[in-house]
């Protein structure tokens, strides 16, 4: 862009304009192209002359954005691999410790090889093992209790199947109340470990492999409690989470992982988890007292499910009833709302107009 030659303007000497301002202001007044040397003159030049990106600069910017995106994906993949390595390392190390203690106890039991065959997971073989373990636990109580706690915590932490059989074996080995305390301890400890792992190391793994399920649960949870849980007290939240955990068709490990991703605090997670696990552990330990006479583990699961569905249905209705009673109480205590008065004013205004 060119301009017609114009006489160079003069700025009065007694003006308060500094030297740098003079150098910038004189070309603008003279309508001449600026020499882009300083950030101030660069901004004025763009404002005066106009700035447009060339196709080559646009293509370079898109290339840079794609490169940055690729670098970000590579970084996320490397962090995901690192988290997987950490979890596998924890699984192997803890599994080795549990396996050493378990094998040490099993080799110390006399006549165990003649009792247990290769079909270990059938109900008859488990009943034979239960008889042998119950007699061994009476003589070596502390060792059996330690192995039971280690094995149950490891199974609960790393979401390994077999928790029902372990709970029943606890009732068979230690009796009703000692078995219940043992199952509550290692199931609660394993749930807390899984919660902490999912919140720290396993956050990226959950986002990669369980993102759809967690997001659907998050939508359901927020629709029930609100996005910021305003008006939904801590007690109601504990009751709601307890009912979800009591409900037999909700996987316990999924609740631990999902609540960790939702950043539910431990002050809410631990009470709901302890109270929610209590009915199931109680029924499983009680079934373990008659474990040697059972025909199948499915009978225990069916009876437990029927009872837990009734308890969960009762628990799920309690928060809604409490919230309604609370709303009615606040409404009566506070009196009419602002909307009520506005409606009265509008009615009076319409009456005056008529």
Secondary structure, DSSP 8 states (H G I E B T S, - for coil): ------------TTS---HHHHHHHHHHHHT------SHHHHHHHHHHH-----HHHHHHHHHHHHHHHHHHHHHHHHHHHHHHHHHHHHHHHHHHHHHHHHHHHHHHSTTHHHH--S-TTSHHHHHHHHHHHHHHHHHSHHHHHHHHHHHHHHHHHTT-S-HHHHHHHHHHHH-HHHHHHHHHHHHHHHHHHHHHHHHTTTHHHHHHHSHHHHHHHHHHHHHHH-SS-TT--HHHHHHHHHHHHHSTTS-HHHHHHHHHHTT--HHHHHHHHHHHHHHHHHHHHHHHHTGGG-S-HHHHHHHHHHHHHHHHHHHHHHHHHHHHHHHHHHHHHH-S-HHHHHHHHHHHHHHHH-
